[in-house]
Amino acid sequence: MIDIPKNKKIILFDGICNLCNDVVLKVIKYDKKNIFLFSSLQSKIGKEITDHLGIDISKIDSIILYEPDISYDIKSTAALKILQDFSGIWNLFSILLLLPEGFRNLIYDYIAKNRYKWFGKKEKCMIPSSELKEKFLD
């Protein structure tokens, strides 16, 4: 397993999904505390992390928020916990964590199921610019 800084949270995302890539760029923009690092699920490091966690990515269609040696979350819980680390109006979305996870995930799964149709996909994972490279594990 790779050495991940203990004070960082890792966001594993679908590297070929246009929506997912746009969300990653937004997270980078609003990550004023420099908390998050990123890796695509398709990358070698992404696979190492999911193997370490025992997650079969063929059975989930989801973003994963991994806090090394603490926990990991998937789907709507991961998305809402990411927003908790932002300031301002974004933090208000954490109130949605009070809704039942099953209900939240119905909405999440509907969007995830249709994301390629609505937003398209790339043939290859996004290659970060030189300014963003330090935010990516691979």
Disulfide bonds with the S-S distance in Angstrom:
none
